[in-house]
């Protein structure tokens, strides 16, 4: 048994550390990667584990799994935190690993939060991973595709760990309550069913949070008749608030805003306001959300309901003016308005089609009749000649007026793309009024 589990003279190690599994049989969860017959489990049992990147939320067993791998393969376990370690620490670990390798013993180098290593630090590890001097196991809560250099990724296997289910967290809590050697079994702790349910739910799939909260609640509970009873209010007091897996600069930031936007685009007001609440509860920048709503109002609502852009801009101004926490009102107002509004992406389609011609065809000069002619020379050269001033005609060319015969319609595009049609209105909401008008205007 690891002596460090017993702590030091200052006191025992935390419950979460004492209850850390020491074998795959004790390991809870992640059956998709270490269950019976899975490739990683076979590699561990056959002592053929490659360098790994373990990617998953906090409290899902990344550090524990790395220690189990080192223990089951008979390798020396060296651990570094990317938050505090530098290149000098890496070189020291590598030198020790080279010495062990000469004696026939391998080294597993575990780098916690490997996404915090910069490129130079990751480059420093690379040759020793490639040479087999160390078996690298990196742990990260961030997408390694963005945070780990491609050369290191190509020499490692990435395994995705999932947040634990409530049932799995509950099993870990129950084990801690019964374990007399490393857990709370010797302390006569009574966790009532409501308290257990609250603890499991509020932990949000994080075993470390569950055990730490349980330990704090036990230490805070009054002793009566030789036992400590933990009820739901005590768990709530110990937890203070639900564990949140959200990093404003990390992948959760992008995942949740993506779900928010797609829910509005899909006209689901319930889902949209839920994701809004998730972001604001986690402390997301309210003005970031407002900016995304302004973009969405034109991108996904557009001319189907042009008031959507007005509502979005009003929400942005309101949030800027009142701040948080009351800023959730205009944000929720705008979210629900846009989610229930008719949808059209014709604005983006029209611009993209026009941009494709800008990039893919000759940028011909502006037709002479569309140019201003402020000088006599320009008029002599034909600038502005034959330009028809729209307001001078009784047949005003808008969707609210009658169009002149097609042969009398003035062209406003260069000759080489004169037949292009970029704006194709949909039939949703107010945009439907453009459908017949634009067809008539283009009819030649």
C-alpha positions as CSV (number, residue, x, y, z in Angstrom):
1,X,0.0,0.0,0.0
2,X,1.2,3.5,-0.8
3,X,2.4,5.1,2.5
4,X,1.5,8.5,1.3
5,X,-2.2,7.6,1.7
6,X,-1.8,7.8,5.4
7,X,-0.7,11.5,5.2
8,X,1.9,13.0,7.5
9,X,2.4,14.2,11.0
10,X,0.0,17.1,10.1
11,X,-2.9,14.7,9.7
12,X,-4.2,11.9,7.4
13,X,-4.5,12.3,3.7
14,X,-7.9,13.5,2.4
15,X,-10.6,10.9,2.0
16,X,-10.5,11.1,-1.8
17,X,-6.8,10.2,-1.8
18,X,-7.2,7.4,0.7
19,X,-10.0,5.9,-1.3
20,X,-8.1,5.9,-4.6
21,X,-8.4,2.5,-6.3
22,X,-5.3,0.4,-6.6
23,X,-6.4,-2.0,-9.3
24,X,-8.7,-2.1,-12.3
25,X,-11.1,-4.3,-10.2
26,X,-11.6,-1.4,-7.8
27,X,-11.8,1.2,-10.5
28,X,-15.3,2.5,-11.0
29,X,-16.6,3.7,-14.4
30,X,-14.9,4.2,-17.8
31,X,-16.0,0.7,-19.0
32,X,-15.8,2.1,-22.5
33,X,-11.9,2.1,-22.2
34,X,-11.0,-0.3,-19.4
35,X,-14.0,-2.7,-19.3
36,X,-13.4,-6.4,-20.0
37,X,-12.1,-7.0,-23.5
38,X,-11.4,-3.4,-24.2
39,X,-8.1,-2.6,-26.0
40,X,-6.6,-0.5,-23.2
41,X,-7.4,-3.1,-20.5
42,X,-5.8,-5.8,-22.7
43,X,-2.7,-3.6,-23.2
44,X,-2.4,-3.1,-19.4
45,X,-2.8,-6.8,-18.7
46,X,-0.3,-7.7,-21.5
47,X,2.2,-5.0,-20.4
48,X,2.1,-3.3,-23.8
49,X,0.8,0.1,-22.8
50,X,1.8,2.9,-25.2
51,X,2.0,6.6,-24.3
52,X,-1.5,7.9,-23.6
53,X,-3.4,11.1,-23.3
54,X,-6.4,10.8,-20.9
55,X,-9.0,13.4,-21.7
56,X,-12.0,13.9,-19.5
57,X,-13.7,16.1,-16.9
58,X,-12.3,16.5,-13.3
59,X,-12.9,13.6,-10.9
60,X,-13.3,10.9,-13.5
61,X,-10.1,8.9,-12.6
62,X,-7.4,10.1,-14.9
63,X,-4.7,10.2,-12.2
64,X,-5.9,7.0,-10.6
65,X,-5.8,5.2,-13.9
66,X,-2.3,6.3,-14.6
67,X,-1.1,5.0,-11.2
68,X,-2.9,1.7,-11.8
69,X,-1.2,1.3,-15.1
70,X,2.2,1.9,-13.6
71,X,1.5,-0.5,-10.7
72,X,0.2,-3.3,-12.9
73,X,3.0,-3.0,-15.4
74,X,5.7,-2.8,-12.8
75,X,6.9,0.6,-14.0
76,X,8.2,3.4,-11.8
77,X,5.6,6.2,-11.5
78,X,6.9,9.8,-11.8
79,X,4.4,12.6,-11.6
80,X,4.6,16.2,-12.6
81,X,2.0,19.0,-12.6
82,X,2.2,21.1,-15.8
83,X,1.1,24.1,-13.6
84,X,4.4,24.2,-11.7
85,X,6.9,22.0,-13.6
86,X,9.4,23.3,-16.1
87,X,11.9,22.0,-18.6
88,X,14.4,21.5,-15.8
89,X,12.0,19.2,-14.0
90,X,11.4,17.2,-17.2
91,X,15.1,16.8,-17.7
92,X,15.6,15.5,-14.2
93,X,12.8,13.0,-14.6
94,X,14.2,11.9,-17.9
95,X,17.7,11.5,-16.5
96,X,16.3,9.3,-13.7
97,X,14.3,7.3,-16.3
98,X,17.4,6.7,-18.4
99,X,19.2,5.4,-15.3
100,X,16.3,3.0,-14.5
101,X,16.1,1.9,-18.1
102,X,19.8,0.9,-17.9
103,X,18.8,-1.3,-14.9
104,X,15.9,-2.8,-16.8
105,X,13.1,-0.8,-15.2
106,X,10.6,1.4,-17.1
107,X,9.2,4.7,-16.1
108,X,5.7,6.1,-16.5
109,X,5.8,9.8,-16.5
110,X,2.4,11.2,-15.6
111,X,1.9,14.9,-16.5
112,X,-1.3,16.3,-14.9
113,X,-3.0,19.1,-16.9
114,X,-0.7,18.6,-19.8
115,X,-2.6,21.2,-21.8
116,X,-0.8,23.8,-19.6
117,X,2.6,22.8,-21.0
118,X,3.7,25.3,-23.7
119,X,5.0,24.1,-27.1
120,X,8.6,24.2,-25.9
121,X,7.9,22.0,-22.9
122,X,5.9,19.5,-25.0
123,X,8.7,19.5,-27.6
124,X,11.2,18.7,-24.7
125,X,9.2,15.5,-23.9
126,X,8.9,14.3,-27.5
127,X,12.3,12.7,-28.2
128,X,12.1,10.6,-25.0
129,X,8.6,9.4,-25.8
130,X,9.8,8.5,-29.3
131,X,12.8,6.7,-27.9
132,X,10.8,4.8,-25.3
133,X,12.8,6.3,-22.4
134,X,9.5,7.1,-20.8
135,X,5.9,6.1,-21.2
136,X,4.0,9.3,-21.1
137,X,0.5,9.5,-19.6
138,X,-0.9,13.0,-19.9
139,X,-4.1,14.1,-18.3
140,X,-6.2,17.0,-19.6
141,X,-9.7,18.4,-19.2
142,X,-9.2,20.3,-22.5
143,X,-9.5,19.0,-26.1
144,X,-6.0,17.6,-26.9
145,X,-6.6,18.4,-30.6
146,X,-6.2,22.1,-29.7
147,X,-3.9,21.9,-26.6
148,X,-1.3,19.1,-27.4
149,X,1.2,19.5,-30.3
150,X,0.5,17.2,-33.3
151,X,3.9,15.5,-33.0
152,X,3.1,14.4,-29.5
153,X,-0.4,13.4,-30.4
154,X,0.8,11.2,-33.2
155,X,3.0,9.2,-30.8
156,X,0.2,8.8,-28.2
157,X,-3.2,7.2,-28.0
158,X,-6.0,9.5,-26.9
159,X,-8.6,7.9,-24.6
160,X,-11.8,9.9,-23.6
161,X,-13.0,9.5,-20.0
162,X,-16.7,10.4,-19.4
163,X,-18.2,12.1,-16.3
164,X,-19.3,9.4,-13.9
165,X,-23.0,8.5,-13.7
166,X,-25.0,9.1,-10.5
167,X,-25.0,5.4,-9.9
168,X,-21.2,5.2,-10.1
169,X,-20.7,8.2,-7.8
170,X,-23.1,6.6,-5.4
171,X,-21.2,3.3,-5.5
172,X,-18.0,5.3,-4.6
173,X,-19.7,7.1,-1.7
174,X,-21.1,3.8,-0.4
175,X,-17.6,2.2,-0.6
176,X,-16.1,5.0,1.4
177,X,-18.8,4.7,4.1
178,X,-18.1,1.0,4.5
179,X,-14.3,0.9,4.2
180,X,-12.9,0.7,7.7
181,X,-9.2,0.9,6.7
182,X,-9.1,3.9,4.4
183,X,-12.7,5.2,4.5
184,X,-15.2,6.2,7.1
185,X,-16.3,2.7,8.2
186,X,-14.8,3.0,11.6
187,X,-16.6,6.3,12.4
188,X,-20.2,5.2,12.6
189,X,-21.4,7.6,9.9
190,X,-25.1,7.5,8.9
191,X,-25.9,9.1,5.6
192,X,-29.6,9.4,5.2
193,X,-31.2,8.6,1.8
194,X,-32.1,12.2,1.0
195,X,-28.5,13.3,1.9
196,X,-27.0,10.6,-0.3
197,X,-29.2,11.6,-3.2
198,X,-28.3,15.3,-2.8
199,X,-24.6,14.5,-2.5
200,X,-24.6,12.4,-5.7
201,X,-26.6,14.9,-7.7
202,X,-24.6,18.0,-6.6
203,X,-21.3,16.3,-7.3
204,X,-22.1,16.4,-11.0
205,X,-20.2,13.2,-11.9
206,X,-17.1,14.2,-10.0
207,X,-16.0,11.5,-7.5
208,X,-13.4,13.8,-5.9
209,X,-16.0,16.4,-5.2
210,X,-18.4,13.8,-3.7
211,X,-15.8,12.4,-1.3
212,X,-14.4,15.7,-0.3
213,X,-17.9,17.0,0.4
214,X,-18.8,13.9,2.4
215,X,-15.6,14.2,4.5
216,X,-16.3,17.8,5.2
217,X,-19.9,17.0,6.2
218,X,-18.8,14.2,8.5
219,X,-16.3,16.4,10.3
220,X,-19.0,19.1,10.7
221,X,-21.8,16.8,11.9
222,X,-22.5,16.7,15.6
223,X,-21.9,13.3,17.3
224,X,-24.9,11.7,19.0
225,X,-24.9,8.3,20.6
226,X,-21.5,7.5,19.1
227,X,-22.7,8.2,15.5
228,X,-22.7,11.1,13.1
229,X,-25.8,11.5,11.1
230,X,-25.6,13.4,7.8
231,X,-28.8,14.9,6.4
232,X,-29.6,16.8,3.2
233,X,-29.3,20.3,4.7
234,X,-25.8,19.5,6.0
235,X,-24.8,18.2,2.5
236,X,-26.1,21.4,1.0
237,X,-24.2,23.5,3.5
238,X,-21.0,21.5,2.9
239,X,-21.3,21.7,-0.9
240,X,-22.5,25.3,-1.0
241,X,-23.3,24.9,-4.7
242,X,-23.4,22.3,-7.4
243,X,-20.0,21.3,-8.9
244,X,-19.8,23.0,-12.3
245,X,-17.8,21.6,-15.1
246,X,-17.4,24.8,-17.1
247,X,-14.3,26.7,-18.1
248,X,-14.9,30.1,-19.7
249,X,-11.7,29.7,-21.7
250,X,-12.0,26.0,-22.4
251,X,-14.0,23.5,-24.4
252,X,-17.2,23.7,-22.3
253,X,-17.4,27.4,-23.2
254,X,-17.6,26.5,-26.9
255,X,-19.7,23.4,-26.4
256,X,-22.4,25.1,-24.4
257,X,-22.6,28.2,-26.6
258,X,-22.9,25.9,-29.6
259,X,-25.8,24.1,-28.0
260,X,-27.4,27.4,-27.2
261,X,-27.2,28.8,-30.7
262,X,-28.3,25.5,-32.3
263,X,-31.3,25.4,-29.9
264,X,-32.5,28.9,-31.0
265,X,-31.8,28.0,-34.7
266,X,-33.9,24.9,-34.2
267,X,-36.8,26.9,-32.6
268,X,-36.6,25.2,-29.2
269,X,-37.2,27.9,-26.6
270,X,-37.0,25.4,-23.7
271,X,-33.6,24.1,-24.6
272,X,-32.4,27.6,-25.5
273,X,-33.3,29.2,-22.2
274,X,-31.8,26.1,-20.4
275,X,-28.4,26.6,-22.1
276,X,-28.6,30.3,-21.3
277,X,-29.1,29.5,-17.7
278,X,-26.2,27.0,-17.7
279,X,-23.8,29.7,-19.1
280,X,-24.9,32.5,-16.8
281,X,-24.8,30.2,-13.7
282,X,-21.3,29.3,-14.6
283,X,-20.3,32.9,-14.8
284,X,-20.1,33.3,-18.5
285,X,-19.6,36.8,-19.8
286,X,-23.1,38.2,-20.4
287,X,-21.9,40.5,-23.2
288,X,-20.3,37.5,-25.0
289,X,-23.8,35.9,-25.0
290,X,-25.4,39.2,-26.2
291,X,-22.9,39.4,-29.1
292,X,-23.7,35.9,-30.2
293,X,-27.5,36.8,-30.1
294,X,-26.9,39.8,-32.3
295,X,-25.1,37.7,-34.9
296,X,-27.8,35.0,-34.7
297,X,-30.5,37.6,-35.3
298,X,-29.2,38.3,-38.8
299,X,-27.7,34.8,-39.5
300,X,-30.7,32.7,-38.6
301,X,-33.7,35.0,-38.4
302,X,-32.8,37.6,-40.9
303,X,-35.6,39.1,-43.1
304,X,-38.1,36.6,-41.8
305,X,-38.4,38.9,-38.8
306,X,-36.1,42.0,-39.0
307,X,-37.3,43.0,-35.5
308,X,-35.1,40.2,-34.2
309,X,-32.0,42.2,-34.8
310,X,-33.6,45.2,-33.0
311,X,-34.5,43.0,-30.0
312,X,-30.9,41.6,-30.0
313,X,-29.4,45.0,-30.1
314,X,-31.7,46.2,-27.3
315,X,-30.8,43.2,-25.2
316,X,-27.1,44.0,-25.7
317,X,-27.6,47.6,-24.7
318,X,-29.8,46.5,-21.7
319,X,-27.2,44.1,-20.4
320,X,-24.4,46.6,-20.8
321,X,-26.6,49.2,-18.9
322,X,-27.9,47.1,-16.0
323,X,-25.2,44.5,-15.7
324,X,-25.6,41.2,-13.9
325,X,-27.4,39.5,-12.2
326,X,-30.5,41.4,-13.5
327,X,-29.1,41.2,-17.1
328,X,-30.5,37.7,-17.4
329,X,-33.9,39.3,-18.0
330,X,-33.1,41.0,-21.4
331,X,-31.0,38.0,-22.4
332,X,-33.8,35.6,-21.6
333,X,-36.3,37.9,-23.4
334,X,-34.1,38.0,-26.5
335,X,-33.4,34.3,-26.4
336,X,-37.1,33.4,-26.3
337,X,-38.0,35.9,-29.0
338,X,-35.4,34.6,-31.4
339,X,-36.2,31.0,-30.6
340,X,-39.8,31.4,-31.5
341,X,-39.3,33.8,-34.5
342,X,-39.6,32.5,-38.1
343,X,-36.2,31.5,-39.4
344,X,-34.3,32.4,-42.6
345,X,-30.6,32.2,-43.5
346,X,-31.0,34.1,-46.8
347,X,-28.8,37.0,-45.5
348,X,-25.8,34.8,-45.1
349,X,-26.5,32.9,-48.3
350,X,-26.8,36.0,-50.3
351,X,-23.6,37.5,-48.9
352,X,-21.7,34.2,-49.3
353,X,-22.8,33.8,-52.9
354,X,-21.8,37.4,-53.7
355,X,-18.4,36.9,-52.0
356,X,-17.8,33.8,-54.0
357,X,-18.2,35.9,-57.2
358,X,-16.0,38.6,-55.8
359,X,-13.2,36.0,-55.1
360,X,-13.8,33.8,-58.2
361,X,-14.5,36.2,-61.0
362,X,-12.8,39.3,-62.5
363,X,-13.4,42.4,-60.5
364,X,-14.6,44.3,-63.5
365,X,-14.9,48.1,-63.3
366,X,-18.1,49.7,-62.1
367,X,-20.4,50.2,-65.1
368,X,-20.2,53.8,-66.5
369,X,-23.8,54.6,-65.9
370,X,-23.4,53.9,-62.2
371,X,-20.4,56.2,-61.7
372,X,-20.7,59.8,-60.4
373,X,-19.7,62.5,-62.9
374,X,-18.6,65.6,-60.8
375,X,-16.4,67.0,-63.6
376,X,-16.8,67.8,-67.3
377,X,-14.2,65.3,-68.3
378,X,-16.0,62.5,-66.6
379,X,-19.2,63.4,-68.3
380,X,-17.4,63.4,-71.6
381,X,-16.1,60.0,-70.9
382,X,-19.7,58.7,-70.3
383,X,-19.7,58.6,-66.5
384,X,-23.3,58.6,-65.3
385,X,-24.7,58.5,-68.9
386,X,-28.1,56.8,-69.2
387,X,-28.4,56.4,-65.4
388,X,-32.1,56.3,-64.4
389,X,-32.9,57.9,-61.1
390,X,-35.3,55.5,-59.5
391,X,-37.3,58.1,-57.6
392,X,-38.0,60.0,-60.8
393,X,-40.2,57.2,-62.0
394,X,-43.8,56.6,-61.0
395,X,-42.9,52.9,-60.9
396,X,-40.7,52.8,-57.8
397,X,-38.6,49.6,-57.7
398,X,-39.3,48.2,-54.3
399,X,-41.3,45.3,-53.0
400,X,-44.2,47.6,-52.2
401,X,-44.6,49.1,-55.6
402,X,-45.2,47.8,-59.2
403,X,-42.2,46.9,-61.3
404,X,-41.7,48.3,-64.8
405,X,-41.6,45.9,-67.6
406,X,-38.5,43.7,-67.4
407,X,-36.8,45.2,-70.4
408,X,-36.9,48.6,-68.8
409,X,-35.2,47.4,-65.5
410,X,-31.8,49.0,-65.0
411,X,-28.8,46.8,-64.4
412,X,-26.6,47.4,-61.4
413,X,-24.0,44.6,-61.8
414,X,-21.0,44.3,-64.1
415,X,-21.8,42.8,-67.4
416,X,-19.9,39.5,-66.8
417,X,-22.2,38.7,-63.8
418,X,-25.3,40.6,-64.8
419,X,-27.5,37.5,-64.5
420,X,-26.4,36.4,-61.0
421,X,-29.1,35.9,-58.4
422,X,-27.7,36.1,-54.8
423,X,-30.8,36.8,-52.7
424,X,-33.2,33.9,-52.6
425,X,-35.9,34.7,-50.0
426,X,-37.6,32.0,-48.1
427,X,-41.3,31.6,-47.2
428,X,-41.0,32.1,-43.5
429,X,-42.5,35.1,-41.7
430,X,-42.1,38.5,-43.3
431,X,-39.6,37.3,-45.8
432,X,-42.3,35.6,-47.8
433,X,-43.5,39.0,-49.2
434,X,-40.2,39.2,-51.2
435,X,-40.6,35.8,-53.0
436,X,-43.0,36.9,-55.9
437,X,-41.4,40.4,-56.1
438,X,-37.9,39.1,-56.6
439,X,-39.0,36.5,-59.1
440,X,-40.8,39.2,-61.1
441,X,-37.8,41.5,-61.0
442,X,-35.4,38.9,-62.3
443,X,-37.8,37.8,-65.1
444,X,-36.2,38.7,-68.4
